[in-house]
Amino acid sequence: MYDVRSFVAAGGLVSYGPSLSEMFRRAAFYVDRILKGTKPGDLPIEQPTKLELVINLKTAKALGLTIPPSLLSRADEVIE
């Protein structure tokens, strides 16, 4: 189990964690505000709002695991 998609793409079984692309977009928002003169200490602290579930079926098959269809339907991405 991992927290980022790239490990699952490399052969891991499952990842569940924040969307890195969404976090980069939010970071760009902060950089923009700071470059426009806002003090970093005045910006609110944010938590990730979008989490991704990625499942690698090829790895599951190699491990002899059956992923329930209800979990597969909830996944943001299924790697076959």
Secondary structure, DSSP 8 states (H G I E B T S, - for coil): -BSSHHHHHTT-SEEEEE-HHHHHHHHHHHHHHHHTT--GGGS-------EEEEEEHHHHHHTT----HHHHHH-SEEE-
